[in-house]
Amino acid sequence: MNDLKIGYAEENINPKLGIAIEGYYVPRFAKGILSDLKAIALAVKSGDETVIILSLDICEIDLNALNKIKSAIAVKTGIKAENLFISATHTHTGPCLKDSGYFDYNAEFVKEYLDFLAEQSAVAAKTAIQDLKAAKMGYATGKAPDRIAYIRRYKMKDGSTMTCPPINDPNIDYPLGTLDKRVNVLRFDRENAESIVIMNYGIHADTVNGELISSDWVGWAQSTLARSLDGVKCVCIMGAQGDVGSTNVHPTDSDMNDTEISFDNEMKSPGMARFVGRALAGTVLQVYDKVQYVDVDSIKIITEPCKVDINVPDKKDLPLAHKYAELHGQDRDDLIPFKAMELTTVVAEAMRMVRLENSPKTKTMEMKGLRLGNIALIGIPGEPFTEIGEKIKAIGGFDLIMPCALTNGYEGYFPSKAAYAEGGYEARTSEFKDTISDTVVVTAGKILKKLK
């Protein structure tokens, strides 16, 4: 028997101009608005249980920001913190939520914005609850088209591993991984109201670059679906995307339409965001009318703690790490003997070592599980590699399992075990040892078992 109600609301979360922009290891400050940032709240109710799914056009939500948002929602709605499933879209042209510690990121601007973000999130959650209407849910899995997503880590012919190598570099050998092209789609048809879609796919929202605030490809996917489906609303929740970008390292002439090569060797521009967003909206359109409708007679949300091993740096590596971190903080990257993405890698690695210099060897992080009928969402507080997402989906036991990256916190990259031996930006900068992929998958299995 179906017993589902769904409510929807969105609020603008554009920052003031001048705020620091998150996403790279170079200082950027907002000079204008290319496309609006949103806080989108989906209220989900069955029986006496109400859950808020909140999608924020933010690069990452650290625990301080997460707790502030949770508290604001609890005060305004009475919804307990455990019933919040909060995800970032990972746009690399959104505002910072914390001071980096290396550049003057205007901490007062960041603090002010965080207060604003928490308030707007709470308003969206309250409005979504007020908008609850009887609904039915359907699910489907589409296939993303070619040319929008690529494994971004490559084995080079000289034996090295590189993330985002230069376009047409003759040293490129082959990608280190396989794409998961599955696009998960949930469709909610509400009585006398717009339908709502949740789209879950793993690719970085890093297709724009620059110093204009933008929702990246996410905004294009949402607006395209709204125009194509008589106002249908779309919530984008990132899948396992830690090793997936949108750059073809061997482009044809048409691949370069409306795009350019950025400082970090990637294809980025507003045109690239439009292309990826429209293409993914097209995937949703292909399956929208053929979803499998299922009853939702109950919902359940749980939090599962897990102990993770920290990648504490070797003391012999710390002097050079401190040197690179200090040079970077002084805006003297020209004295670090690397360029483009290799420079980004060594700087990020150095900052990781400095940050973890006195860290304990383990810590506890939390993952989330949300069941809607026989559909399961697994919230992962960081950026898991594609392989991790595929292993979670393969656990089975549900009609559809959706790995949800950047959810309820941000702990950085979760690489595959093999990536640590191979090298590359993500593995060298991860705060975790190579046991992290197994830990995430095992914890996901525990969540799925408890959700049944």
C-alpha positions, 0 to 999 in steps of 0.5 A, a space after each residue: 500500500 502506497 503511503 508517500 507524501 513529497 514536498 518541494 522548495 528551493 531558495 536562492 543561496 547566491 553569496 555577496 560578490 567578493 567572497 572566496 570561491 572554493 574548488 582550486 588551490 589558487 585564490 579566486 574571488 566572486 566577481 559576478 553571477 553566471 547562474 544562480 546557486 540554490 538550496 533545494 529541499 525535498 520533504 519525504 513523509 511516510 507514516 509518522 516519519 519525515 525526512 529532508 533531502 537537501 541539495 546545496 550548490 556548494 563545493 563541499 560541506 565540512 562538519 562545522 557548516 553541516 552542524 550549523 545547517 542541521 541546527 538551523 533546520 531543527 529550530 525552524 522545522 522540529 526535524 531531528 538532525 538524524 533525519 537530514 540527508 544533506 548533499 553538495 553538488 560540488 560546484 567549483 564556482 561556489 563560495 567557500 564555507 571555511 578559511 583555507 588558512 593559507 590565503 586571506 579568504 576574508 573570513 568575515 565574508 565566509 562567516 556571514 555567508 555560512 549564517 545566510 546558507 543555514 537560514 536559507 536551508 532552513 527556510 527551504 526545509 520548512 517550505 518543503 514540509 508545508 508543500 507535502 502532497 500525496 505522491 507515487 514514486 517510480 524508478 529507472 536507470 538510464 545510460 549517459 551518452 558518450 563525450 560527457 564523462 571520462 576517467 581522469 586518471 591516466 597511466 603515462 607511457 613513462 610509467 607514471 600516473 597523472 590526473 588530468 594530463 595535458 590535452 593530446 600529451 603523447 605520453 598518455 597511455 590509458 585511463 586507470 579505471 572504467 566509467 559507470 554510465 548508469 544514471 539513476 532516476 527517481 520520479 515523484 508524481 504528486 497530486 495537483 503539483 509538479 512532478 519531481 526527479 532525483 538524478 544521481 550520476 557520478 561526474 565532477 561539477 567542474 566544467 566552468 572555471 573562472 570567478 563567476 558564481 555558477 551552479 555548473 552543469 547542475 543548473 543546466 540539467 535542472 532548467 532543461 528538464 523544467 522546460 522539457 517536462 512542463 515545469 518538472 523539478 530536478 534534484 541532482 545528487 552526485 554519484 561516485 565521481 572522485 575519478 571522473 571529469 568531463 575532459 576528453 584528452 584526445 579531442 576531435 575538433 567538435 569536442 572543443 566547441 564553446 570550450 577552452 583549456 583551463 590552467 589545470 589542463 581541463 576543458 572548461 567554459 560555460 558552454 561545457 557546463 551547458 553541454 554536460 547538463 543538457 546531455 544528462 537531462 536528455 538521459 533523464 528524458 529517455 527513461 522518464 515516461 518508462 519508470 517502474 512505479 513502486 509502492 512506498 509504504 515506509 521510509 527509514 534513515 540511519 547513521 552508521 559510524 565507521 573507523 577509518 585509517 588516517 594517512 599520517 605523513 612520514 616525518 622525513 617528508 614534512 620539511 619539504 611539505 612545509 616548504 611547499 605549503 609556505 611558498 603556496 601561502 605566499 603566492 610564490 608557486 613559481 618557486 615550486 618546480 612543477 606546473 599545471 595539474 602536477 603543481 596542484 598535486 604537490 601543493 595539495 599533497 603538502 597541505 595534506 601532510 602539514 594538516 595531518 602532521 600531529 593527527 591520530 592514526 584513526 578517526 570515526 566518520 559517519 555514513 548515512 542510509 535512506 530507504 524509500 520503499 525498496 530504493 536505497 540511498 547511501 550517503 558518503 561524506 566525500 568523493 568516492 571513486 567509481 569503483 567504490 560506487 559500483 561495488 556498493 550497487 553490486 551488494 544488491 537486495 534493493 530495486 535500486 541502490 544509489 551511492 550519494 557522494 558529498 553527503 552529510 559532511 566532506 572528508 576528501 577523496 576516497 580512492 580505490 585501493 589500487 590508486 595508492 600504488 598507482 599515484 595521482 592527485 586523488 590518492 596523494 592528497 587523500 587523508 586516508 590510507 588505502 583501506 578506505 575503499 574497503 571500509 566504505 563498501 563494508 559500511 555500506 553493506 551494514 547500512 543496507 542490511 539495517 535498512 531492510 
